[in-house]
Amino acid sequence: MDNRIAVTGGTTCVKCHGQKNIISTNRLLVDPSFERLSEEHRMREWKWARTSDATADAQEIEAIFLSTVKVTKNLAISKVIKV
């Protein structure tokens, strides 16, 4: 974690920090091809990124993964309680 926690006041979720880190690391917002776009085209690109089929697929995969982690965690906890 970096100073983004201080900037947000510590109220932003870890997932959001991860997404911000990906954008920052990949320098998506300062890419010359993105900077040359008009405001309207930038907004269209962001809307596509939030609503595309690929995004929906990725969100579904993430939800399945997180549910698997939750089930595994609950099984591990119940096993410890039985012992």
Backbone atoms as SQL, in Angstrom:
CREATE TABLE atoms (id INTEGER PRIMARY KEY, chain TEXT, resi INTEGER, resn TEXT, atom TEXT, x REAL, y REAL, z REAL);
INSERT INTO atoms VALUES
  (1, 'A', 1, 'MET', 'N', 0.837, -1.174, 0.000),
  (2, 'A', 1, 'MET', 'CA', 0.000, 0.000, 0.000),
  (3, 'A', 1, 'MET', 'C', 0.888, 1.245, 0.000),
  (4, 'A', 2, 'ASP', 'N', 0.383, 2.266, -0.550),
  (5, 'A', 2, 'ASP', 'CA', 1.153, 3.508, -0.616),
  (6, 'A', 2, 'ASP', 'C', 0.326, 4.662, -0.074),
  (7, 'A', 3, 'ASN', 'N', 0.646, 5.844, -0.511),
  (8, 'A', 3, 'ASN', 'CA', -0.035, 7.016, 0.037),
  (9, 'A', 3, 'ASN', 'C', -1.485, 7.139, -0.419),
  (10, 'A', 4, 'ARG', 'N', -1.965, 6.234, -1.263),
  (11, 'A', 4, 'ARG', 'CA', -3.367, 6.280, -1.671),
  (12, 'A', 4, 'ARG', 'C', -4.291, 6.085, -0.472),
  (13, 'A', 5, 'ILE', 'N', -3.838, 5.328, 0.523),
  (14, 'A', 5, 'ILE', 'CA', -4.647, 5.134, 1.725),
  (15, 'A', 5, 'ILE', 'C', -4.839, 6.465, 2.429),
  (16, 'A', 6, 'ALA', 'N', -3.771, 7.228, 2.551),
  (17, 'A', 6, 'ALA', 'CA', -3.870, 8.534, 3.209),
  (18, 'A', 6, 'ALA', 'C', -4.762, 9.485, 2.416),
  (19, 'A', 7, 'VAL', 'N', -4.659, 9.430, 1.103),
  (20, 'A', 7, 'VAL', 'CA', -5.448, 10.321, 0.252),
  (21, 'A', 7, 'VAL', 'C', -6.937, 10.038, 0.402),
  (22, 'A', 8, 'THR', 'N', -7.311, 8.763, 0.511),
  (23, 'A', 8, 'THR', 'CA', -8.725, 8.399, 0.619),
  (24, 'A', 8, 'THR', 'C', -9.221, 8.415, 2.048),
  (25, 'A', 9, 'GLY', 'N', -8.351, 8.680, 2.984),
  (26, 'A', 9, 'GLY', 'CA', -8.756, 8.711, 4.383),
  (27, 'A', 9, 'GLY', 'C', -8.888, 7.329, 4.989),
  (28, 'A', 10, 'GLY', 'N', -8.393, 6.314, 4.288),
  (29, 'A', 10, 'GLY', 'CA', -8.433, 4.951, 4.811),
  (30, 'A', 10, 'GLY', 'C', -9.766, 4.264, 4.657),
  (31, 'A', 11, 'THR', 'N', -10.677, 4.842, 3.868),
  (32, 'A', 11, 'THR', 'CA', -12.022, 4.281, 3.755),
  (33, 'A', 11, 'THR', 'C', -12.245, 3.481, 2.472),
  (34, 'A', 12, 'THR', 'N', -11.266, 3.424, 1.604),
  (35, 'A', 12, 'THR', 'CA', -11.416, 2.724, 0.338),
  (36, 'A', 12, 'THR', 'C', -11.067, 1.251, 0.523),
  (37, 'A', 13, 'CYS', 'N', -11.812, 0.372, -0.165),
  (38, 'A', 13, 'CYS', 'CA', -11.590, -1.065, -0.020),
  (39, 'A', 13, 'CYS', 'C', -10.288, -1.483, -0.717),
  (40, 'A', 14, 'VAL', 'N', -9.794, -2.645, -0.338),
  (41, 'A', 14, 'VAL', 'CA', -8.540, -3.160, -0.893),
  (42, 'A', 14, 'VAL', 'C', -8.682, -3.403, -2.389),
  (43, 'A', 15, 'LYS', 'N', -9.843, -3.879, -2.820),
  (44, 'A', 15, 'LYS', 'CA', -10.070, -4.127, -4.247),
  (45, 'A', 15, 'LYS', 'C', -9.901, -2.840, -5.056),
  (46, 'A', 16, 'CYS', 'N', -10.445, -1.750, -4.547),
  (47, 'A', 16, 'CYS', 'CA', -10.330, -0.466, -5.239),
  (48, 'A', 16, 'CYS', 'C', -8.873, -0.016, -5.305),
  (49, 'A', 17, 'HIS', 'N', -8.146, -0.205, -4.203),
  (50, 'A', 17, 'HIS', 'CA', -6.720, 0.141, -4.204),
  (51, 'A', 17, 'HIS', 'C', -5.973, -0.690, -5.237),
  (52, 'A', 18, 'GLY', 'N', -6.321, -1.958, -5.357),
  (53, 'A', 18, 'GLY', 'CA', -5.674, -2.822, -6.347),
  (54, 'A', 18, 'GLY', 'C', -5.936, -2.349, -7.761),
  (55, 'A', 19, 'GLN', 'N', -7.183, -1.962, -8.025),
  (56, 'A', 19, 'GLN', 'CA', -7.526, -1.468, -9.358),
  (57, 'A', 19, 'GLN', 'C', -6.796, -0.166, -9.668),
  (58, 'A', 20, 'LYS', 'N', -6.710, 0.712, -8.675),
  (59, 'A', 20, 'LYS', 'CA', -5.982, 1.965, -8.867),
  (60, 'A', 20, 'LYS', 'C', -4.501, 1.697, -9.114),
  (61, 'A', 21, 'ASN', 'N', -3.960, 0.687, -8.433),
  (62, 'A', 21, 'ASN', 'CA', -2.556, 0.339, -8.617),
  (63, 'A', 21, 'ASN', 'C', -2.298, -0.185, -10.025),
  (64, 'A', 22, 'ILE', 'N', -3.210, -0.983, -10.556),
  (65, 'A', 22, 'ILE', 'CA', -3.072, -1.503, -11.919),
  (66, 'A', 22, 'ILE', 'C', -3.072, -0.349, -12.917),
  (67, 'A', 23, 'ILE', 'N', -3.998, 0.573, -12.746),
  (68, 'A', 23, 'ILE', 'CA', -4.079, 1.722, -13.655),
  (69, 'A', 23, 'ILE', 'C', -2.807, 2.557, -13.570),
  (70, 'A', 24, 'SER', 'N', -2.337, 2.772, -12.348),
  (71, 'A', 24, 'SER', 'CA', -1.125, 3.573, -12.148),
  (72, 'A', 24, 'SER', 'C', 0.104, 2.874, -12.724),
  (73, 'A', 25, 'THR', 'N', 0.237, 1.580, -12.452),
  (74, 'A', 25, 'THR', 'CA', 1.401, 0.826, -12.918),
  (75, 'A', 25, 'THR', 'C', 1.449, 0.757, -14.440),
  (76, 'A', 26, 'ASN', 'N', 0.289, 0.521, -15.046),
  (77, 'A', 26, 'ASN', 'CA', 0.235, 0.409, -16.503),
  (78, 'A', 26, 'ASN', 'C', 0.216, 1.770, -17.194),
  (79, 'A', 27, 'ARG', 'N', 0.124, 2.832, -16.390),
  (80, 'A', 27, 'ARG', 'CA', 0.113, 4.207, -16.893),
  (81, 'A', 27, 'ARG', 'C', -0.978, 4.412, -17.956),
  (82, 'A', 28, 'LEU', 'N', -2.152, 3.843, -17.690),
  (83, 'A', 28, 'LEU', 'CA', -3.241, 3.914, -18.657),
  (84, 'A', 28, 'LEU', 'C', -3.748, 5.332, -18.879),
  (85, 'A', 29, 'LEU', 'N', -3.748, 6.137, -17.839),
  (86, 'A', 29, 'LEU', 'CA', -4.315, 7.484, -17.977),
  (87, 'A', 29, 'LEU', 'C', -3.346, 8.485, -18.572),
  (88, 'A', 30, 'VAL', 'N', -2.088, 8.128, -18.683),
  (89, 'A', 30, 'VAL', 'CA', -1.115, 9.042, -19.280),
  (90, 'A', 30, 'VAL', 'C', -0.564, 8.492, -20.597),
  (91, 'A', 31, 'ASP', 'N', -1.220, 7.485, -21.124),
  (92, 'A', 31, 'ASP', 'CA', -0.827, 6.937, -22.421),
  (93, 'A', 31, 'ASP', 'C', -1.115, 7.984, -23.496),
  (94, 'A', 32, 'PRO', 'N', -0.151, 8.255, -24.383),
  (95, 'A', 32, 'PRO', 'CA', -0.365, 9.289, -25.402),
  (96, 'A', 32, 'PRO', 'C', -1.617, 9.073, -26.256),
  (97, 'A', 33, 'SER', 'N', -1.926, 7.822, -26.580),
  (98, 'A', 33, 'SER', 'CA', -3.109, 7.576, -27.409),
  (99, 'A', 33, 'SER', 'C', -4.389, 7.919, -26.643),
  (100, 'A', 34, 'PHE', 'N', -4.394, 7.717, -25.331),
  (101, 'A', 34, 'PHE', 'CA', -5.560, 8.062, -24.517),
  (102, 'A', 34, 'PHE', 'C', -5.648, 9.573, -24.311),
  (103, 'A', 35, 'GLU', 'N', -4.516, 10.213, -24.105),
  (104, 'A', 35, 'GLU', 'CA', -4.510, 11.663, -23.885),
  (105, 'A', 35, 'GLU', 'C', -4.968, 12.438, -25.116),
  (106, 'A', 36, 'ARG', 'N', -4.735, 11.879, -26.308),
  (107, 'A', 36, 'ARG', 'CA', -5.131, 12.567, -27.538),
  (108, 'A', 36, 'ARG', 'C', -6.637, 12.504, -27.789),
  (109, 'A', 37, 'LEU', 'N', -7.337, 11.616, -27.103),
  (110, 'A', 37, 'LEU', 'CA', -8.778, 11.481, -27.311),
  (111, 'A', 37, 'LEU', 'C', -9.520, 12.678, -26.736),
  (112, 'A', 38, 'SER', 'N', -10.654, 12.966, -27.346),
  (113, 'A', 38, 'SER', 'CA', -11.502, 14.028, -26.800),
  (114, 'A', 38, 'SER', 'C', -12.156, 13.518, -25.515),
  (115, 'A', 39, 'GLU', 'N', -12.717, 14.421, -24.752),
  (116, 'A', 39, 'GLU', 'CA', -13.370, 14.044, -23.484),
  (117, 'A', 39, 'GLU', 'C', -14.490, 13.040, -23.747),
  (118, 'A', 40, 'GLU', 'N', -15.239, 13.254, -24.816),
  (119, 'A', 40, 'GLU', 'CA', -16.338, 12.356, -25.163),
  (120, 'A', 40, 'GLU', 'C', -15.823, 10.946, -25.460),
  (121, 'A', 41, 'HIS', 'N', -14.737, 10.859, -26.223),
  (122, 'A', 41, 'HIS', 'CA', -14.181, 9.551, -26.553),
  (123, 'A', 41, 'HIS', 'C', -13.567, 8.871, -25.325),
  (124, 'A', 42, 'ARG', 'N', -12.961, 9.656, -24.441),
  (125, 'A', 42, 'ARG', 'CA', -12.429, 9.078, -23.200),
  (126, 'A', 42, 'ARG', 'C', -13.554, 8.472, -22.379),
  (127, 'A', 43, 'MET', 'N', -14.660, 9.203, -22.250),
  (128, 'A', 43, 'MET', 'CA', -15.799, 8.697, -21.488),
  (129, 'A', 43, 'MET', 'C', -16.366, 7.436, -22.139),
  (130, 'A', 44, 'ARG', 'N', -16.385, 7.400, -23.454),
  (131, 'A', 44, 'ARG', 'CA', -16.872, 6.220, -24.166),
  (132, 'A', 44, 'ARG', 'C', -15.963, 5.015, -23.892),
  (133, 'A', 45, 'GLU', 'N', -14.652, 5.258, -23.890),
  (134, 'A', 45, 'GLU', 'CA', -13.701, 4.179, -23.587),
  (135, 'A', 45, 'GLU', 'C', -13.899, 3.647, -22.168),
  (136, 'A', 46, 'TRP', 'N', -14.064, 4.560, -21.194),
  (137, 'A', 46, 'TRP', 'CA', -14.282, 4.141, -19.808),
  (138, 'A', 46, 'TRP', 'C', -15.594, 3.371, -19.680),
  (139, 'A', 47, 'LYS', 'N', -16.647, 3.843, -20.352),
  (140, 'A', 47, 'LYS', 'CA', -17.932, 3.139, -20.281),
  (141, 'A', 47, 'LYS', 'C', -17.793, 1.742, -20.864),
  (142, 'A', 48, 'TRP', 'N', -17.100, 1.619, -21.990),
  (143, 'A', 48, 'TRP', 'CA', -16.889, 0.301, -22.588),
  (144, 'A', 48, 'TRP', 'C', -16.124, -0.602, -21.611),
  (145, 'A', 49, 'ALA', 'N', -15.099, -0.047, -20.966),
  (146, 'A', 49, 'ALA', 'CA', -14.287, -0.838, -20.041),
  (147, 'A', 49, 'ALA', 'C', -15.112, -1.327, -18.853),
  (148, 'A', 50, 'ARG', 'N', -16.119, -0.570, -18.461),
  (149, 'A', 50, 'ARG', 'CA', -16.950, -0.977, -17.327),
  (150, 'A', 50, 'ARG', 'C', -18.068, -1.924, -17.720),
  (151, 'A', 51, 'THR', 'N', -18.502, -1.894, -18.992),
  (152, 'A', 51, 'THR', 'CA', -19.715, -2.622, -19.361),
  (153, 'A', 51, 'THR', 'C', -19.527, -3.661, -20.464),
  (154, 'A', 52, 'SER', 'N', -18.324, -3.875, -20.928),
  (155, 'A', 52, 'SER', 'CA', -18.115, -4.806, -22.044),
  (156, 'A', 52, 'SER', 'C', -18.342, -6.255, -21.603),
  (157, 'A', 53, 'ASP', 'N', -18.511, -7.130, -22.584),
  (158, 'A', 53, 'ASP', 'CA', -18.673, -8.560, -22.301),
  (159, 'A', 53, 'ASP', 'C', -17.441, -9.124, -21.602),
  (160, 'A', 54, 'ALA', 'N', -16.260, -8.662, -21.994),
  (161, 'A', 54, 'ALA', 'CA', -15.026, -9.134, -21.365),
  (162, 'A', 54, 'ALA', 'C', -14.992, -8.753, -19.890),
  (163, 'A', 55, 'THR', 'N', -15.487, -7.559, -19.573),
  (164, 'A', 55, 'THR', 'CA', -15.539, -7.126, -18.181),
  (165, 'A', 55, 'THR', 'C', -16.514, -7.989, -17.393),
  (166, 'A', 56, 'ALA', 'N', -17.661, -8.265, -17.969),
  (167, 'A', 56, 'ALA', 'CA', -18.647, -9.121, -17.301),
  (168, 'A', 56, 'ALA', 'C', -18.072, -10.508, -17.046),
  (169, 'A', 57, 'ASP', 'N', -17.360, -11.051, -18.038),
  (170, 'A', 57, 'ASP', 'CA', -16.727, -12.366, -17.868),
  (171, 'A', 57, 'ASP', 'C', -15.703, -12.346, -16.740),
  (172, 'A', 58, 'ALA', 'N', -14.889, -11.301, -16.703),
  (173, 'A', 58, 'ALA', 'CA', -13.873, -11.179, -15.658),
  (174, 'A', 58, 'ALA', 'C', -14.519, -11.046, -14.281),
  (175, 'A', 59, 'GLN', 'N', -15.607, -10.300, -14.187),
  (176, 'A', 59, 'GLN', 'CA', -16.297, -10.145, -12.910),
  (177, 'A', 59, 'GLN', 'C', -16.917, -11.462, -12.456),
  (178, 'A', 60, 'GLU', 'N', -17.429, -12.235, -13.394),
  (179, 'A', 60, 'GLU', 'CA', -17.996, -13.542, -13.064),
  (180, 'A', 60, 'GLU', 'C', -16.905, -14.488, -12.553),
  (181, 'A', 61, 'ILE', 'N', -15.770, -14.495, -13.229),
  (182, 'A', 61, 'ILE', 'CA', -14.646, -15.330, -12.796),
  (183, 'A', 61, 'ILE', 'C', -14.193, -14.919, -11.403),
  (184, 'A', 62, 'GLU', 'N', -14.115, -13.613, -11.161),
  (185, 'A', 62, 'GLU', 'CA', -13.711, -13.120, -9.848),
  (186, 'A', 62, 'GLU', 'C', -14.710, -13.550, -8.772),
  (187, 'A', 63, 'ALA', 'N', -16.006, -13.465, -9.066),
  (188, 'A', 63, 'ALA', 'CA', -17.031, -13.860, -8.099),
  (189, 'A', 63, 'ALA', 'C', -16.935, -15.349, -7.773),
  (190, 'A', 64, 'ILE', 'N', -16.711, -16.175, -8.783),
  (191, 'A', 64, 'ILE', 'CA', -16.556, -17.614, -8.562),
  (192, 'A', 64, 'ILE', 'C', -15.328, -17.884, -7.702),
  (193, 'A', 65, 'PHE', 'N', -14.229, -17.213, -8.011),
  (194, 'A', 65, 'PHE', 'CA', -13.001, -17.388, -7.235),
  (195, 'A', 65, 'PHE', 'C', -13.214, -16.995, -5.776),
  (196, 'A', 66, 'LEU', 'N', -13.840, -15.833, -5.555),
  (197, 'A', 66, 'LEU', 'CA', -14.057, -15.362, -4.194),
  (198, 'A', 66, 'LEU', 'C', -15.005, -16.274, -3.420),
  (199, 'A', 67, 'SER', 'N', -16.015, -16.830, -4.088),
  (200, 'A', 67, 'SER', 'CA', -16.906, -17.765, -3.395),
  (201, 'A', 67, 'SER', 'C', -16.164, -19.049, -3.035),
  (202, 'A', 68, 'THR', 'N', -15.252, -19.484, -3.901),
  (203, 'A', 68, 'THR', 'CA', -14.436, -20.662, -3.597),
  (204, 'A', 68, 'THR', 'C', -13.537, -20.398, -2.394),
  (205, 'A', 69, 'VAL', 'N', -12.944, -19.223, -2.355),
  (206, 'A', 69, 'VAL', 'CA', -12.096, -18.848, -1.216),
  (207, 'A', 69, 'VAL', 'C', -12.919, -18.818, 0.065),
  (208, 'A', 70, 'LYS', 'N', -14.120, -18.270, -0.001),
  (209, 'A', 70, 'LYS', 'CA', -14.978, -18.186, 1.180),
  (210, 'A', 70, 'LYS', 'C', -15.351, -19.580, 1.689),
  (211, 'A', 71, 'VAL', 'N', -15.722, -20.458, 0.777),
  (212, 'A', 71, 'VAL', 'CA', -16.075, -21.831, 1.171),
  (213, 'A', 71, 'VAL', 'C', -14.872, -22.532, 1.773),
  (214, 'A', 72, 'THR', 'N', -13.719, -22.383, 1.153),
  (215, 'A', 72, 'THR', 'CA', -12.494, -23.012, 1.666),
  (216, 'A', 72, 'THR', 'C', -12.154, -22.486, 3.055),
  (217, 'A', 73, 'LYS', 'N', -12.301, -21.200, 3.244),
  (218, 'A', 73, 'LYS', 'CA', -12.036, -20.599, 4.555),
  (219, 'A', 73, 'LYS', 'C', -12.980, -21.161, 5.605),
  (220, 'A', 74, 'ASN', 'N', -14.261, -21.236, 5.268),
  (221, 'A', 74, 'ASN', 'CA', -15.242, -21.774, 6.213),
  (222, 'A', 74, 'ASN', 'C', -14.971, -23.230, 6.540),
  (223, 'A', 75, 'LEU', 'N', -14.570, -24.018, 5.559),
  (224, 'A', 75, 'LEU', 'CA', -14.216, -25.421, 5.809),
  (225, 'A', 75, 'LEU', 'C', -12.994, -25.526, 6.724),
  (226, 'A', 76, 'ALA', 'N', -12.010, -24.681, 6.501),
  (227, 'A', 76, 'ALA', 'CA', -10.810, -24.703, 7.341),
  (228, 'A', 76, 'ALA', 'C', -11.150, -24.310, 8.778),
  (229, 'A', 77, 'ILE', 'N', -11.996, -23.316, 8.927),
  (230, 'A', 77, 'ILE', 'CA', -12.401, -22.890, 10.271),
  (231, 'A', 77, 'ILE', 'C', -13.182, -23.982, 10.975),
  (232, 'A', 78, 'SER', 'N', -14.118, -24.603, 10.257),
  (233, 'A', 78, 'SER', 'CA', -14.915, -25.667, 10.885),
  (234, 'A', 78, 'SER', 'C', -14.058, -26.863, 11.261),
  (235, 'A', 79, 'LYS', 'N', -13.030, -27.163, 10.482),
  (236, 'A', 79, 'LYS', 'CA', -12.121, -28.265, 10.789),
  (237, 'A', 79, 'LYS', 'C', -11.325, -27.955, 12.064),
  (238, 'A', 80, 'VAL', 'N', -10.878, -26.701, 12.196),
  (239, 'A', 80, 'VAL', 'CA', -10.122, -26.297, 13.394),
  (240, 'A', 80, 'VAL', 'C', -11.026, -26.377, 14.627),
  (241, 'A', 81, 'ILE', 'N', -12.280, -25.979, 14.484),
  (242, 'A', 81, 'ILE', 'CA', -13.207, -26.008, 15.616),
  (243, 'A', 81, 'ILE', 'C', -13.473, -27.444, 16.056),
  (244, 'A', 82, 'LYS', 'N', -13.563, -28.390, 15.125),
  (245, 'A', 82, 'LYS', 'CA', -13.806, -29.807, 15.451),
  (246, 'A', 82, 'LYS', 'C', -12.623, -30.426, 16.184),
  (247, 'A', 83, 'VAL', 'N', -11.407, -29.949, 15.907),
  (248, 'A', 83, 'VAL', 'CA', -10.212, -30.534, 16.507),
  (249, 'A', 83, 'VAL', 'C', -10.067, -30.041, 17.885);
